Amino acid sequence: MPGDLPEAATYVIVGGGVHGLSTAWHLAMELEDRGLGSGADIVLLDKSHPGAGATGIACGCVRNFYMTEPLHAIVRESVDVWNYDPVLFGFQQVGYISCGEENQIADYERIHRSQNSVGYTSDLYVGQDARDFLTGVWPDFKHHTIDVVIHERMSGYAGTAQTVDGLISMCERYGVQIYSGVEVKGYDVRGGQVAGVETNQGRINADVVFLCAGAWIPAHWEMLGQPMALDVGYSDGTFVENKDMWTYWRLEEGEVYYDGPYYTADNRNPPVLHIELMSTPVHDAQTGVELDDNVYVYWKNGTERMERPGIQGGAMPIELGPEANVEPYGHANDEYQARPEFADYITACMGMFMKRFEGIRPNFKERRNGGIGAFTPDNVPIIDWILPNVFMIADSNHGFKMTGIGKLVARQVLGSQPVTQLQPFSLDRYAKGEAFGSGTTHSPWV
């Protein structure tokens, strides 16, 4: 870490997660390439250390299965970043398979068209072709009510600790100054913009501030004097008055030991698997008790936090509301551990769809696995200026996979023209009636 905090910096980045680190690295490259400066002009602050928030405990999936079509171009850019140095970032480009029911076919068709239109190669299978494809990958796959499948060839996953280390090394290579243990306590706002950032280590004057603070963004938003509720107009014509600007959701992810190994029919590391079946209940295989009336589950090989081989996966997050105790974050917070029934649910789903996982409940790794995220009014990222010299990346917990946001933001901030891929994620979409999804939906992923 550098020495004392400097008195001033051209660019101050608040938050050392994937967006803060990616923005710092790409901004440094852009400054150098354009002859406008160097990484020495950039100071990154993290109240604990880089990767201490959601980035460090994420499941690590890199996928592009979204109903919100503008996100497809963002993930397309992100895959290029992952492949800049896949070994350094720990990126395993094994693919991603999403499975749905007959009533989802039209949505899958639309997603498939959109993904391929931006160069994100995917294949679509329907009916018996979908079931044959799944059995071809996993011979012991049990189909239940699956009628449609998308196979994203460019997707995969990465180990979170390795990714953080890789991004830090890229920042250091370009001279970015990273300061751990520096907590932002407030902002000196004058004439409608930030003149300085007040920290527990003193003040630092800033020309431009990047807000990349993940679950802590609501607190920074409030420090900057921004409204905690908005009137939101949705693109489907619905309208919600005085909607909470931020809503916290509790994340549900964990690990299961498996000495299989977990490979495909041709002995390859398998794609990430996502299954969402809204009319298929999940039952405990031993007791027959219904655990949920629908399936929403994903899993992959994952050994970064495990003593022996195993599977890492998750389920639908749980809504908390507009307020939450972010401190302490993640595993250290007693309030936000995954529900006790999560272990029963994910292992029941695994056994429900693959014979090899039947009876695997005793292998669930009992450990602390909590985490929360701050979601936007329409559960889609906001990537925009919120003051004339404050740029915010609020990812609505889509973030780990989206390393490309930092690249696009660096281009926009230093360029003369708006970056097309970022325009749909402007803050003014709420006032313009262009919010994503619908005011009547309760799903956090759209």
C-alpha positions as a Markdown table, in Angstrom:
| # | Residue | x | y | z |
|---|---|---|---|---|
| 1 | Met | 0.0 | 0.0 | 0.0 |
| 2 | Pro | 1.2 | 3.6 | -0.7 |
| 3 | Gly | 2.1 | 5.9 | 2.2 |
| 4 | Asp | 0.0 | 8.7 | 3.6 |
| 5 | Leu | -3.2 | 9.6 | 1.7 |
| 6 | Pro | -2.4 | 12.4 | -0.8 |
| 7 | Glu | -4.0 | 15.8 | -0.3 |
| 8 | Ala | -5.5 | 15.7 | -3.8 |
| 9 | Ala | -6.0 | 13.5 | -6.8 |
| 10 | Thr | -7.5 | 13.9 | -10.2 |
| 11 | Tyr | -9.6 | 10.8 | -9.9 |
| 12 | Val | -10.8 | 9.2 | -6.6 |
| 13 | Ile | -12.5 | 5.8 | -6.8 |
| 14 | Val | -14.5 | 4.8 | -3.7 |
| 15 | Gly | -14.8 | 1.0 | -3.4 |
| 16 | Gly | -12.3 | -1.8 | -4.2 |
| 17 | Gly | -14.7 | -4.4 | -5.6 |
| 18 | Val | -14.8 | -5.6 | -9.2 |
| 19 | His | -16.1 | -2.3 | -10.5 |
| 20 | Gly | -13.7 | 0.0 | -8.6 |
| 21 | Leu | -10.7 | -2.1 | -9.6 |
| 22 | Ser | -11.8 | -2.6 | -13.2 |
| 23 | Thr | -12.5 | 1.2 | -13.5 |
| 24 | Ala | -9.1 | 2.1 | -12.0 |
| 25 | Trp | -7.2 | -0.3 | -14.3 |
| 26 | His | -9.1 | 0.7 | -17.5 |
| 27 | Leu | -9.0 | 4.4 | -16.6 |
| 28 | Ala | -5.2 | 4.2 | -16.2 |
| 29 | Met | -4.9 | 2.5 | -19.6 |
| 30 | Glu | -7.1 | 5.1 | -21.3 |
| 31 | Leu | -5.2 | 8.0 | -19.7 |
| 32 | Glu | -1.9 | 6.5 | -20.9 |
| 33 | Asp | -3.2 | 5.6 | -24.4 |
| 34 | Arg | -4.7 | 9.1 | -24.9 |
| 35 | Gly | -1.6 | 10.9 | -23.5 |
| 36 | Leu | -3.8 | 12.5 | -20.8 |
| 37 | Gly | -2.1 | 11.2 | -17.7 |
| 38 | Ser | -1.3 | 7.9 | -15.9 |
| 39 | Gly | -2.3 | 5.6 | -13.2 |
| 40 | Ala | -0.6 | 7.9 | -10.7 |
| 41 | Asp | -3.5 | 10.3 | -11.2 |
| 42 | Ile | -5.9 | 7.7 | -9.7 |
| 43 | Val | -6.5 | 7.0 | -6.0 |
| 44 | Leu | -8.7 | 4.0 | -5.0 |
| 45 | Leu | -10.0 | 3.9 | -1.5 |
| 46 | Asp | -11.5 | 0.9 | 0.3 |
| 47 | Lys | -12.7 | 1.0 | 3.9 |
| 48 | Ser | -11.4 | -2.5 | 4.5 |
| 49 | His | -9.5 | -4.0 | 1.6 |
| 50 | Pro | -10.1 | -4.8 | -2.1 |
| 51 | Gly | -12.6 | -7.6 | -2.5 |
| 52 | Ala | -14.0 | -7.3 | 1.1 |
| 53 | Gly | -17.6 | -6.9 | -0.1 |
| 54 | Ala | -19.8 | -8.9 | -2.4 |
| 55 | Thr | -17.0 | -9.4 | -5.0 |
| 56 | Gly | -15.0 | -11.5 | -2.5 |
| 57 | Ile | -17.8 | -13.9 | -1.6 |
| 58 | Ala | -19.7 | -14.1 | -5.0 |
| 59 | Cys | -20.4 | -17.5 | -6.6 |
| 60 | Gly | -18.3 | -16.2 | -9.5 |
| 61 | Cys | -20.7 | -17.0 | -12.4 |
| 62 | Val | -20.1 | -15.2 | -15.7 |
| 63 | Arg | -23.3 | -15.4 | -17.7 |
| 64 | Asn | -25.6 | -13.4 | -20.0 |
| 65 | Phe | -29.0 | -14.9 | -19.3 |
| 66 | Tyr | -31.0 | -11.7 | -18.8 |
| 67 | Met | -34.5 | -10.6 | -19.9 |
| 68 | Thr | -33.1 | -7.0 | -19.9 |
| 69 | Glu | -31.6 | -7.0 | -23.4 |
| 70 | Pro | -29.2 | -4.0 | -23.0 |
| 71 | Leu | -27.3 | -6.1 | -20.4 |
| 72 | His | -26.3 | -8.5 | -23.1 |
| 73 | Ala | -23.9 | -5.9 | -24.7 |
| 74 | Ile | -22.4 | -5.2 | -21.3 |
| 75 | Val | -21.6 | -8.8 | -20.6 |
| 76 | Arg | -20.2 | -9.2 | -24.2 |
| 77 | Glu | -17.7 | -6.4 | -23.3 |
| 78 | Ser | -17.0 | -8.1 | -20.0 |
| 79 | Val | -16.1 | -11.4 | -21.6 |
| 80 | Asp | -13.4 | -9.6 | -23.6 |
| 81 | Val | -12.0 | -8.3 | -20.2 |
| 82 | Trp | -12.1 | -11.8 | -18.7 |
| 83 | Asn | -10.2 | -13.1 | -21.7 |
| 84 | Tyr | -7.6 | -10.3 | -21.6 |
| 85 | Asp | -5.7 | -12.6 | -19.3 |
| 86 | Pro | -8.0 | -15.6 | -18.2 |
| 87 | Val | -5.2 | -17.2 | -16.2 |
| 88 | Leu | -4.5 | -14.1 | -14.2 |
| 89 | Phe | -8.2 | -13.6 | -13.5 |
| 90 | Gly | -9.0 | -17.3 | -13.0 |
| 91 | Phe | -11.6 | -17.4 | -15.7 |
| 92 | Gln | -12.9 | -20.8 | -16.8 |
| 93 | Gln | -14.8 | -20.4 | -20.1 |
| 94 | Val | -16.8 | -23.6 | -19.7 |
| 95 | Gly | -20.2 | -22.1 | -20.9 |
| 96 | Tyr | -23.5 | -21.6 | -19.2 |
| 97 | Ile | -26.7 | -23.6 | -19.6 |
| 98 | Ser | -30.1 | -22.2 | -18.6 |
| 99 | Cys | -33.2 | -24.4 | -18.5 |
| 100 | Gly | -36.9 | -23.4 | -18.6 |
| 101 | Glu | -40.5 | -24.7 | -19.2 |
| 102 | Glu | -42.8 | -24.5 | -22.2 |
| 103 | Asn | -44.3 | -21.2 | -21.0 |
| 104 | Gln | -40.8 | -19.6 | -21.2 |
| 105 | Ile | -40.0 | -20.6 | -24.8 |
| 106 | Ala | -40.9 | -17.1 | -26.2 |
| 107 | Asp | -38.7 | -15.4 | -23.6 |
| 108 | Tyr | -35.8 | -17.8 | -24.4 |
| 109 | Glu | -36.1 | -17.1 | -28.1 |
| 110 | Arg | -35.9 | -13.4 | -27.5 |
| 111 | Ile | -32.9 | -13.7 | -25.2 |
| 112 | His | -31.2 | -16.0 | -27.8 |
| 113 | Arg | -31.8 | -13.5 | -30.6 |
| 114 | Ser | -30.5 | -10.6 | -28.5 |
| 115 | Gln | -27.4 | -12.4 | -27.3 |
| 116 | Asn | -26.3 | -13.4 | -30.8 |
| 117 | Ser | -27.1 | -9.9 | -32.2 |
| 118 | Val | -24.3 | -8.4 | -30.0 |
| 119 | Gly | -21.9 | -11.3 | -30.8 |
| 120 | Tyr | -22.5 | -13.3 | -27.7 |
| 121 | Thr | -22.7 | -16.8 | -29.2 |
| 122 | Ser | -25.5 | -19.0 | -27.8 |
| 123 | Asp | -27.5 | -22.0 | -29.0 |
| 124 | Leu | -31.2 | -22.6 | -28.4 |
| 125 | Tyr | -32.9 | -26.0 | -28.0 |
| 126 | Val | -36.6 | -26.6 | -27.7 |
| 127 | Gly | -38.7 | -29.7 | -26.8 |
| 128 | Gln | -37.1 | -33.1 | -27.2 |
| 129 | Asp | -34.0 | -31.4 | -28.6 |
| 130 | Ala | -33.5 | -29.6 | -25.3 |
| 131 | Arg | -33.8 | -32.8 | -23.3 |
| 132 | Asp | -31.5 | -34.7 | -25.7 |
| 133 | Phe | -28.9 | -31.9 | -25.4 |
| 134 | Leu | -28.9 | -32.0 | -21.6 |
| 135 | Thr | -28.5 | -35.8 | -21.5 |
| 136 | Gly | -25.7 | -35.4 | -24.0 |
| 137 | Val | -23.8 | -33.2 | -21.5 |
| 138 | Trp | -24.9 | -35.1 | -18.3 |
| 139 | Pro | -26.1 | -38.7 | -19.1 |
| 140 | Asp | -27.7 | -39.0 | -15.7 |
| 141 | Phe | -29.8 | -35.7 | -16.1 |
| 142 | Lys | -33.5 | -36.0 | -15.2 |
| 143 | His | -35.5 | -33.6 | -17.2 |
| 144 | His | -38.8 | -33.2 | -15.3 |
| 145 | Thr | -40.7 | -30.3 | -17.1 |
| 146 | Ile | -37.8 | -28.8 | -19.0 |
| 147 | Asp | -38.8 | -27.8 | -22.5 |
| 148 | Val | -36.3 | -25.1 | -23.5 |
| 149 | Val | -32.5 | -24.6 | -23.1 |
| 150 | Ile | -30.0 | -21.9 | -23.9 |
| 151 | His | -26.4 | -22.8 | -24.1 |
| 152 | Glu | -24.1 | -19.7 | -23.8 |
| 153 | Arg | -20.8 | -20.8 | -25.3 |
| 154 | Met | -18.8 | -17.7 | -24.1 |
| 155 | Ser | -19.8 | -17.9 | -20.4 |
| 156 | Gly | -18.3 | -19.6 | -17.4 |
| 157 | Tyr | -17.0 | -18.7 | -14.0 |
| 158 | Ala | -14.0 | -17.4 | -12.1 |
| 159 | Gly | -12.6 | -17.7 | -8.6 |
| 160 | Thr | -13.3 | -14.6 | -6.7 |
| 161 | Ala | -10.0 | -14.3 | -4.8 |
| 162 | Gln | -7.9 | -14.9 | -7.9 |
| 163 | Thr | -10.0 | -12.3 | -9.8 |
| 164 | Val | -9.4 | -9.7 | -7.1 |
| 165 | Asp | -5.7 | -10.4 | -7.0 |
| 166 | Gly | -5.5 | -10.2 | -10.8 |
| 167 | Leu | -7.3 | -6.9 | -11.0 |
| 168 | Ile | -5.1 | -5.5 | -8.2 |
| 169 | Ser | -2.0 | -6.6 | -10.2 |
| 170 | Met | -3.3 | -4.8 | -13.3 |
| 171 | Cys | -3.9 | -1.6 | -11.3 |
| 172 | Glu | -0.4 | -1.8 | -9.8 |
| 173 | Arg | 1.1 | -2.4 | -13.2 |
| 174 | Tyr | -0.4 | 0.9 | -14.4 |
| 175 | Gly | 0.6 | 2.8 | -11.3 |
| 176 | Val | -2.9 | 3.2 | -9.6 |
| 177 | Gln | -2.6 | 4.1 | -5.9 |
| 178 | Ile | -4.7 | 1.7 | -3.8 |
| 179 | Tyr | -5.4 | 2.6 | -0.1 |
| 180 | Ser | -6.9 | 0.0 | 2.2 |
| 181 | Gly | -8.5 | 0.9 | 5.6 |
| 182 | Val | -9.6 | 4.3 | 4.4 |
| 183 | Glu | -13.3 | 4.9 | 5.2 |
| 184 | Val | -15.2 | 7.7 | 3.5 |
| 185 | Lys | -17.0 | 9.7 | 6.2 |
| 186 | Gly | -18.6 | 12.4 | 4.0 |
| 187 | Tyr | -18.3 | 14.6 | 0.9 |
| 188 | Asp | -17.6 | 18.3 | 0.7 |
| 189 | Val | -20.3 | 19.3 | -1.9 |
| 190 | Arg | -20.0 | 22.9 | -3.2 |
| 191 | Gly | -21.9 | 24.4 | -6.0 |
| 192 | Gly | -23.6 | 21.1 | -6.8 |
| 193 | Gln | -20.4 | 19.1 | -7.1 |
| 194 | Val | -17.8 | 17.4 | -4.9 |
| 195 | Ala | -14.8 | 19.4 | -4.0 |
| 196 | Gly | -13.3 | 16.9 | -1.6 |
| 197 | Val | -13.7 | 13.5 | 0.0 |
| 198 | Glu | -13.6 | 13.3 | 3.8 |
| 199 | Thr | -12.1 | 10.1 | 5.2 |
| 200 | Asn | -10.9 | 8.6 | 8.5 |
| 201 | Gln | -7.4 | 9.4 | 7.3 |
| 202 | Gly | -8.0 | 13.0 | 6.3 |
| 203 | Arg | -9.4 | 14.9 | 3.4 |
| 204 | Ile | -8.5 | 14.3 | -0.3 |
| 205 | Asn | -9.5 | 16.9 | -2.9 |
| 206 | Ala | -10.9 | 15.4 | -6.0 |
| 207 | Asp | -11.6 | 16.5 | -9.6 |
| 208 | Val | -13.7 | 13.4 | -10.4 |
| 209 | Val | -15.2 | 10.8 | -8.0 |
| 210 | Phe | -16.3 | 7.3 | -9.0 |
| 211 | Leu | -18.7 | 5.7 | -6.6 |
| 212 | Cys | -18.3 | 1.9 | -6.8 |
| 213 | Ala | -19.2 | 0.9 | -3.2 |
| 214 | Gly | -21.6 | -2.0 | -3.7 |
| 215 | Ala | -23.8 | -2.6 | -0.7 |
| 216 | Trp | -22.5 | 0.6 | 0.8 |
| 217 | Ile | -23.8 | 2.8 | -2.1 |
| 218 | Pro | -27.0 | 3.8 | -0.3 |
| 219 | Ala | -25.0 | 5.4 | 2.5 |
| 220 | His | -22.8 | 7.3 | 0.1 |
| 221 | Trp | -25.9 | 8.3 | -2.0 |
| 222 | Glu | -27.4 | 9.8 | 1.2 |
| 223 | Met | -24.1 | 11.6 | 2.1 |
| 224 | Leu | -24.3 | 13.2 | -1.3 |
| 225 | Gly | -27.7 | 14.6 | -0.5 |
| 226 | Gln | -29.6 | 12.4 | -3.0 |
| 227 | Pro | -33.3 | 11.4 | -2.5 |
| 228 | Met | -34.0 | 8.1 | -0.8 |
| 229 | Ala | -37.3 | 7.6 | -2.8 |
| 230 | Leu | -38.3 | 8.3 | -6.4 |
| 231 | Asp | -41.3 | 8.3 | -8.6 |
| 232 | Val | -40.7 | 5.5 | -11.1 |
| 233 | Gly | -42.2 | 5.1 | -14.5 |
| 234 | Tyr | -41.8 | 1.7 | -16.1 |
| 235 | Ser | -41.5 | 1.0 | -19.8 |
| 236 | Asp | -44.7 | -1.1 | -19.7 |
| 237 | Gly | -46.6 | 2.0 | -18.7 |
| 238 | Thr | -46.9 | 1.2 | -14.9 |
| 239 | Phe | -46.0 | 3.9 | -12.5 |
| 240 | Val | -45.0 | 3.8 | -8.8 |
| 241 | Glu | -44.9 | 6.9 | -6.6 |
| 242 | Asn | -42.3 | 7.4 | -3.9 |
| 243 | Lys | -40.6 | 4.1 | -4.5 |
| 244 | Asp | -37.5 | 3.2 | -2.3 |
| 245 | Met | -34.3 | 4.2 | -4.1 |
| 246 | Trp | -32.5 | 1.2 | -2.6 |
| 247 | Thr | -33.8 | -2.3 | -1.6 |
| 248 | Tyr | -31.5 | -4.8 | 0.2 |
| 249 | Trp | -31.7 | -8.5 | -0.7 |
| 250 | Arg | -30.0 | -11.3 | 1.2 |
| 251 | Leu | -28.0 | -13.7 | -1.0 |
| 252 | Glu | -28.3 | -17.5 | -0.8 |
| 253 | Glu | -25.3 | -19.4 | -1.9 |
| 254 | Gly | -23.2 | -22.3 | -0.5 |
| 255 | Glu | -21.1 | -25.4 | -1.2 |
| 256 | Val | -21.6 | -29.1 | -1.3 |
| 257 | Tyr | -18.7 | -31.6 | -1.1 |
| 258 | Tyr | -18.7 | -34.1 | -4.0 |
| 259 | Asp | -15.9 | -36.6 | -4.8 |
| 260 | Gly | -17.4 | -37.5 | -8.2 |
| 261 | Pro | -15.6 | -35.8 | -9.9 |
| 262 | Tyr | -18.3 | -33.6 | -11.4 |
| 263 | Tyr | -17.6 | -33.8 | -15.2 |
| 264 | Thr | -19.5 | -34.0 | -18.4 |
| 265 | Ala | -20.0 | -37.2 | -20.5 |
| 266 | Asp | -16.7 | -36.5 | -22.3 |
| 267 | Asn | -14.8 | -35.8 | -19.0 |
| 268 | Arg | -14.8 | -32.0 | -19.3 |
| 269 | Asn | -15.4 | -29.4 | -16.6 |
| 270 | Pro | -19.1 | -28.8 | -17.2 |
| 271 | Pro | -21.0 | -25.6 | -17.9 |
| 272 | Val | -22.6 | -23.6 | -15.2 |
| 273 | Leu | -26.2 | -24.9 | -14.9 |
| 274 | His | -29.2 | -22.7 | -14.2 |
| 275 | Ile | -32.7 | -24.2 | -13.8 |
| 276 | Glu | -35.8 | -22.1 | -13.4 |
| 277 | Leu | -39.2 | -23.9 | -13.4 |
| 278 | Met | -42.0 | -21.9 | -12.0 |
| 279 | Ser | -44.6 | -24.7 | -12.0 |
| 280 | Thr | -42.4 | -27.5 | -10.7 |
| 281 | Pro | -42.3 | -28.0 | -6.9 |
| 282 | Val | -39.2 | -29.1 | -5.0 |
| 283 | His | -39.6 | -32.0 | -2.5 |
| 284 | Asp | -37.3 | -33.4 | 0.1 |
| 285 | Ala | -36.3 | -36.8 | -1.3 |
| 286 | Gln | -36.3 | -38.4 | 2.2 |
| 287 | Thr | -39.5 | -37.0 | 3.8 |
| 288 | Gly | -41.5 | -36.0 | 0.7 |
| 289 | Val | -42.1 | -32.5 | 2.3 |
| 290 | Glu | -42.5 | -29.7 | -0.2 |
| 291 | Leu | -39.7 | -27.3 | 0.2 |
| 292 | Asp | -40.9 | -24.8 | -2.4 |
| 293 | Asp | -43.5 | -24.6 | -5.2 |
| 294 | Asn | -40.9 | -23.7 | -7.9 |
| 295 | Val | -37.3 | -24.4 | -8.9 |
| 296 | Tyr | -34.7 | -21.6 | -9.1 |
| 297 | Val | -31.2 | -23.0 | -8.7 |
| 298 | Tyr | -27.7 | -22.8 | -10.2 |
| 299 | Trp | -24.5 | -24.7 | -9.6 |
| 300 | Lys | -21.0 | -25.3 | -10.9 |
| 301 | Asn | -17.7 | -26.8 | -9.9 |
| 302 | Gly | -16.2 | -24.6 | -7.2 |
| 303 | Thr | -13.3 | -25.4 | -4.9 |
| 304 | Glu | -11.9 | -22.0 | -4.0 |
| 305 | Arg | -13.2 | -22.1 | -0.4 |
| 306 | Met | -13.4 | -25.9 | 0.0 |
| 307 | Glu | -11.0 | -28.4 | 1.6 |
| 308 | Arg | -11.9 | -31.1 | -1.0 |
| 309 | Pro | -13.7 | -31.1 | -4.4 |
| 310 | Gly | -17.3 | -29.9 | -4.4 |
| 311 | Ile | -20.1 | -27.9 | -6.0 |
| 312 | Gln | -20.9 | -24.3 | -5.5 |
| 313 | Gly | -24.3 | -22.9 | -6.2 |
| 314 | Gly | -27.2 | -20.8 | -5.1 |
| 315 | Ala | -30.9 | -19.9 | -5.2 |
| 316 | Met | -33.2 | -16.9 | -5.4 |
| 317 | Pro | -32.2 | -14.1 | -3.0 |
| 318 | Ile | -34.5 | -13.0 | -0.2 |
| 319 | Glu | -35.9 | -9.4 | -0.1 |
| 320 | Leu | -35.1 | -7.5 | 3.1 |
| 321 | Gly | -36.3 | -4.0 | 2.4 |
| 322 | Pro | -34.9 | -0.4 | 2.3 |
| 323 | Glu | -32.8 | -0.7 | 5.4 |
| 324 | Ala | -30.1 | -3.2 | 6.5 |
| 325 | Asn | -27.1 | -3.3 | 8.8 |
| 326 | Val | -24.3 | -3.6 | 6.3 |
| 327 | Glu | -21.7 | -3.8 | 9.0 |
| 328 | Pro | -20.2 | -6.3 | 9.6 |
| 329 | Tyr | -20.5 | -7.5 | 6.0 |
| 330 | Gly | -21.0 | -11.0 | 4.7 |
| 331 | His | -20.0 | -14.0 | 6.7 |
| 332 | Ala | -19.4 | -12.0 | 9.9 |
| 333 | Asn | -23.0 | -10.7 | 10.1 |
| 334 | Asp | -25.3 | -12.9 | 12.1 |
| 335 | Glu | -28.4 | -11.3 | 10.6 |
| 336 | Tyr | -27.9 | -12.2 | 7.0 |
| 337 | Gln | -26.7 | -15.8 | 6.9 |
| 338 | Ala | -28.6 | -18.1 | 4.3 |
| 339 | Arg | -31.8 | -19.5 | 5.7 |
| 340 | Pro | -31.4 | -22.9 | 7.5 |
| 341 | Glu | -33.7 | -24.5 | 4.8 |
| 342 | Phe | -31.4 | -23.3 | 2.0 |
| 343 | Ala | -29.2 | -26.4 | 2.5 |
| 344 | Asp | -32.2 | -28.7 | 2.2 |
| 345 | Tyr | -33.4 | -26.8 | -0.9 |
| 346 | Ile | -30.2 | -26.7 | -3.0 |
| 347 | Thr | -29.3 | -30.4 | -2.3 |
| 348 | Ala | -32.8 | -31.5 | -3.1 |
| 349 | Cys | -32.7 | -29.7 | -6.4 |
| 350 | Met | -29.3 | -31.2 | -7.2 |
| 351 | Gly | -30.6 | -34.7 | -6.6 |
| 352 | Met | -33.8 | -33.9 | -8.4 |
| 353 | Phe | -32.0 | -33.2 | -11.7 |
| 354 | Met | -28.9 | -35.5 | -11.6 |
| 355 | Lys | -28.9 | -39.0 | -10.3 |
| 356 | Arg | -25.3 | -38.7 | -9.1 |
| 357 | Phe | -26.4 | -36.1 | -6.5 |
| 358 | Glu | -29.2 | -38.2 | -5.0 |
| 359 | Gly | -28.8 | -38.3 | -1.2 |
| 360 | Ile | -26.1 | -35.6 | -1.1 |
| 361 | Arg | -27.7 | -33.5 | 1.7 |
| 362 | Pro | -25.1 | -34.7 | 4.4 |
| 363 | Asn | -22.3 | -33.3 | 2.2 |
| 364 | Phe | -23.5 | -29.7 | 2.4 |
| 365 | Lys | -20.7 | -27.6 | 3.8 |
| 366 | Glu | -22.0 | -26.1 | 7.0 |
| 367 | Arg | -20.3 | -22.7 | 7.2 |
| 368 | Arg | -21.2 | -19.0 | 7.4 |
| 369 | Asn | -22.3 | -17.9 | 3.9 |
| 370 | Gly | -24.1 | -14.6 | 4.3 |
| 371 | Gly | -24.1 | -11.6 | 2.2 |
| 372 | Ile | -26.5 | -8.8 | 1.1 |
| 373 | Gly | -26.8 | -6.5 | -1.9 |
| 374 | Ala | -28.4 | -3.1 | -2.6 |
| 375 | Phe | -30.8 | -3.2 | -5.6 |
| 376 | Thr | -32.0 | -0.2 | -7.6 |
| 377 | Pro | -35.7 | 0.7 | -8.1 |
| 378 | Asp | -36.0 | -1.6 | -11.2 |
| 379 | Asn | -33.3 | -4.1 | -10.2 |
| 380 | Val | -31.0 | -3.1 | -13.1 |
| 381 | Pro | -27.7 | -1.3 | -12.8 |
| 382 | Ile | -27.4 | 2.5 | -12.8 |
| 383 | Ile | -24.2 | 3.6 | -14.6 |
| 384 | Asp | -24.3 | 7.4 | -14.8 |
| 385 | Trp | -23.2 | 10.8 | -13.5 |
| 386 | Ile | -25.2 | 11.6 | -10.4 |
| 387 | Leu | -23.5 | 15.0 | -9.9 |
| 388 | Pro | -21.4 | 16.9 | -12.5 |
| 389 | Asn | -18.2 | 15.2 | -11.2 |
| 390 | Val | -19.5 | 12.1 | -9.5 |
| 391 | Phe | -20.0 | 8.9 | -11.6 |
| 392 | Met | -21.8 | 6.0 | -10.0 |
| 393 | Ile | -21.7 | 2.3 | -10.8 |
| 394 | Ala | -24.6 | 0.8 | -8.8 |
| 395 | Asp | -24.7 | -2.8 | -10.2 |
| 396 | Ser | -27.9 | -4.0 | -8.4 |
| 397 | Asn | -25.9 | -7.1 | -7.5 |
| 398 | His | -25.3 | -8.1 | -11.1 |
| 399 | Gly | -21.7 | -7.1 | -10.7 |
| 400 | Phe | -19.0 | -9.7 | -10.5 |
| 401 | Lys | -19.4 | -10.9 | -14.0 |
| 402 | Met | -19.6 | -7.3 | -15.4 |
| 403 | Thr | -15.9 | -6.5 | -15.5 |
| 404 | Gly | -16.5 | -4.6 | -18.7 |
| 405 | Ile | -18.4 | -1.8 | -17.1 |
| 406 | Gly | -15.1 | -0.3 | -15.9 |
| 407 | Lys | -13.8 | -0.4 | -19.4 |
| 408 | Leu | -16.8 | 1.3 | -20.9 |
| 409 | Val | -17.0 | 3.9 | -18.1 |
| 410 | Ala | -13.3 | 4.8 | -18.6 |
| 411 | Arg | -14.1 | 5.4 | -22.3 |
| 412 | Gln | -17.1 | 7.5 | -21.6 |
| 413 | Val | -15.5 | 9.7 | -18.9 |
| 414 | Leu | -12.4 | 10.4 | -21.1 |
| 415 | Gly | -14.1 | 10.5 | -24.4 |
| 416 | Ser | -16.1 | 13.2 | -26.2 |
| 417 | Gln | -19.1 | 11.0 | -27.0 |
| 418 | Pro | -21.4 | 8.9 | -24.8 |
| 419 | Val | -20.7 | 5.2 | -24.9 |
| 420 | Thr | -23.7 | 3.5 | -26.6 |
| 421 | Gln | -23.7 | 0.4 | -24.3 |
| 422 | Leu | -24.1 | 2.6 | -21.2 |
| 423 | Gln | -26.9 | 4.8 | -22.3 |
| 424 | Pro | -29.8 | 2.5 | -21.3 |
| 425 | Phe | -28.5 | 2.6 | -17.7 |
| 426 | Ser | -28.9 | 6.3 | -17.1 |
| 427 | Leu | -30.4 | 7.6 | -13.9 |
| 428 | Asp | -33.0 | 9.7 | -15.7 |
| 429 | Arg | -34.8 | 6.6 | -17.0 |
| 430 | Tyr | -37.0 | 6.5 | -13.9 |
| 431 | Ala | -38.3 | 10.0 | -14.6 |
| 432 | Lys | -38.7 | 9.4 | -18.3 |
| 433 | Gly | -40.8 | 6.3 | -17.9 |
| 434 | Glu | -38.1 | 4.0 | -19.2 |
| 435 | Ala | -37.4 | 1.9 | -16.1 |
| 436 | Phe | -36.9 | -1.8 | -16.9 |
| 437 | Gly | -39.4 | -4.5 | -16.1 |
| 438 | Ser | -42.7 | -3.7 | -14.5 |
| 439 | Gly | -44.0 | -2.0 | -11.4 |
| 440 | Thr | -46.0 | -5.1 | -10.7 |
| 441 | Thr | -43.1 | -7.7 | -10.6 |
| 442 | His | -41.5 | -9.0 | -7.4 |
| 443 | Ser | -38.5 | -10.7 | -9.1 |
| 444 | Pro | -35.1 | -9.1 | -8.5 |
| 445 | Trp | -33.8 | -10.3 | -11.8 |
| 446 | Val | -35.3 | -8.9 | -15.0 |
